[in-house]
Amino acid sequence: MSFLLILLLCAANGVLVRSRNERERCSLSEKHMHVNLQKFDSDRGQMVSCRGQITVSYCEGSCRSRTIPSVETFSGFKKMCRCCFESSTQTVRVPVPHCRIVGGRHLQHAIYFDIKQPTACSCARCQS
């Protein structure tokens, strides 16, 4: 019994909690993805369907989180959760190359779509 109490006290003080010493790694990355999109083309007054590869930015990484036994909380644990989030964003116009009028002919040019992407990433408190 005394061993368990010492173990809990050590964990609460950070002796056994490895995540306290680990670095947070949350960074901006890019990936290629295939998209199928539809958009009302106001110039033509018709729906346009497009498909193709685009490059998008995203946030990825690991952030420090921990769960500590606690007699102060109803669940019996005190939780500190951090997640990798976008810290700033921008809207980018991306061309999607293979387009056609819905139910009709192929277009000679790409159609542009607005996509919101992260420009920077950081660790922040997780949202539920």
N, C-alpha and C positions, 0 to 999 in steps of 0.2 A: 504494500500500500504506500509506504513512504517513497519507494522507487518511482511509482506512478506520479506522485505529487511533485517530486524533483523533476521528472521528465516534463510535466506540464509547465512548471515554473521556468525551466530552461527554454522551452519552446516560446513561451510568452515574452521572454526577454531577448529573443532572437538568437539564442545559442544554437538551436537546431533548425532554424528556419533558413534554408539555403537561398530562397528567393531574395532575401535582404541584400545579399552580396552579388547577385546576378545583375547584369546591366540590362536596361530596357532597350529593345531594338525595334523601333517602329519607323518605317521609312516608306518613301514614295517609290512605287514600281510601275512598270508598264507591261501591258500584255496585248496580244492581238486577239480579237474575237470576231466571230461571224455573227452578223446581225441580219434580221429581216424586219424591215420597218415600212409603215405606211404613213403617208402624209397627204393632206389636201393641198394641191398646188393651186394657189389663188390665181396665178398667171393663166393657167389652162382651165381653171374651174372644174378640175377632176381629181380623183384620188390617184396617187402614184404609189406603186409598190417597189421597194428597193431592197437589194441584198448585196452583201459584200463583206470584206474584211476591213476592220477599223482598228486603230491602236488607241487604247484607253489607259489612263492613269488610275492607280488605286493604292490604298494604304495596306501594308502588311507588316506583321512583326509580333513581338511578344512584349508584354508589359508586366511589371511586378504585381502580383496579387497574393493574398494570403488569407487563411482562415485560422483563427486562434481560439482555443477553448475559452469560454467566458461564463462566469456565474452571473454576469450582469444582463445578459440577453435572454429572451424567451427561448430561442432556438438552442442556446448553449454554446453558440459560436459568435465571435466577433469577426466580421468579414470586411476586407478591404480589396475591392476589385478594380483593376485598371485595364482598359482596352485600347487598342490601336485605332485612332480616329483621324479623320481629316481635320486639320486645324485651320485651313483656308481652302477656298474653292474658286473656280472660275468657270464660266460657260464658254465652251469651245465649239466652233462650227466645224463639223467633220463631213467630208464628202463620202457618200455611199454610191459606188460606181454603177452597179447594174440595176437600172430602173426601167419600169414600163408603166404605162397607163393601165390601171386595173381593167381587165377585160379587153385590152387593146394592144397597141404596138409598143416596141421597145424605144426608149429615148436615146439620143446620141450623147447625152452628157450626164454627169453625176448630179444628184440632188443633195443639198446640204441640210444637215440636221444639227440642232443645238443639243449638246450633251454637257451636263454639269460634272466636272471632274475635280478631284483634290489637287492642290498645288503644293501643299505641305502636310505632314502627318506628325502626330505626337500622341503620347500616352495620356489618357484622361480617365476620370471616373466612369465606369461602365454605366450605361443607361439600361433600365429594366423594361 
